[in-house]
Amino acid sequence: MLKRKAAVFAALAVTLAAALTAGTAAASTAPTTGHRAPALASASLASTIALDDCSASYVRYPSSLSTDHALMLTAGHCWEGGMPSQGTVLQNVSSSRSGTLLNSAGSSIGTVRADKLLYATMTGTDISIYELNETFASLTGRTGATPLTISATHPASTEPISIPSAYWSRIWACNLNGFAATLREDQWTMHDSLRYDLNGGCEVIGGSSGSPVVDTNTNTVIGVNNTINEDGQMCTLNNPCEVNADGTTTATKGQGYGQEIYWVTTCLNSANAIDLTISGCLLTKPAGSGNTVTVDNPGNQTVAQNGTVNLQITGHDSAGGQTLTYSATGLPAGLSISSSGLISGTATAAGTSQVTVKATDTTNASGTTAFTFTVTSTSGGGVANGGFETGSLSSWTAAGSTGVANSGAHSGGYAAMVGSTSPSATSSINQTFTVPSGASTLAFWYNVTCPDTVTYDWATATLKDNTAGTTTTVLAKTCTQGAGWKQVSKAVTAGHSYTLTLTSKDDNYPGDATYTLYDDVTVS
């Protein structure tokens, strides 16, 4: 799967990437070619949506009305509650997923927010469709964006396609190379998957999951980008394989796939709602389908460490007389859920957890809801090892190429080095902390070495308020060379749990390696 958090970027150094400026797309070829690729004249980032770990798009059904709720399309494994297990189908789940809507130049034109997950599964396909909290007329009027139309027909086997990723503000382009009748990745099995032309320009990377697969002849969405074989392994996570008619399997390193989306149009009723009972509906149906279970979202929760919790979760069944049985994943240490939906116990460990609660009826129909549960520290809180004077990244979680520099620090003897002096991909460090009583400001220093342009390489930082459920970009994408140390500060709220993520993005292009030093991260 190509979800940003699960991807192994080092195996995907060869990419075709398009960065749009002034409405035209300029792509970079695989690093081994030594030059940038020509522009993709027919490709656009218009109406794509950047999520926090995936890509998505602003879409409509062919029959959608301007007064209908607007829609957001992404991959099933991009659901904020985690990857749905094989056999799981999610319907009408409350959601507050948000993303950044882009125009054709890749610039933000506003934030979109979902209020409901209409449908998601990783069984048979890999798609998620969200209902947004405003109508098509409202969203288009507010932003000027025109939704992409979902195709109602099966695509041709060699259609020219583009895969615009809002997460990266990049576009890949190639032709389809037929279809995979059965595709298997780890526990999941998908059918009639779009197969991209191998080495033809669609060597997609992590974070591009959920991007629309657009037929460039018709400018309609024919699929959702979802996976690529990263390492050449057979049928493992991030290494999908094709299952042949005789049961044998084949896998090709670098082969990418998408999931067809016209299936959704076979399941729409007269109100443009997904109805899995419609004759000819091709979408995967839940086990015991017939009843619909919904679970009320209690909102994000916060409790002090060693505090007592008594939270009743409530669900509803479309069939009368049903008894719902509850289960949960991701609960903080010390908490449990009863079969009747009561979350209780003493929260013993500080931190923030992503909790998913599931309610199941006697026919095995189920519904879920997801929220965060933050346990605030009672030991003072604050950032640990913010000056990196331990000589290590202890207390920080690292991804990609990271380390500690023993020269050039802002103060003291050490600074965090995110990225590398050699070409690399995206690297980051993050830490979750609680703001102590009396503190109100987060600050840090950064020093960027970026010989490229911000189109391709940059430093950036985000601050997620786990208690409030909001994320702020505290350092916008920055690409400078020789500017020296600069400081960023941001107001924070005492008692709230935050996650600070410090990032350096490099496009893995020879000769212009980008890295960033970070130092003196403080809460005061």
Summary of the structure (lengths in Angstrom):
residues: 524
radius of gyration: 23.2
end to end distance: 40.0
largest distance: 69.6
contacts: 1881
relative contact order: 0.12
helix: 5%
strand: 47%
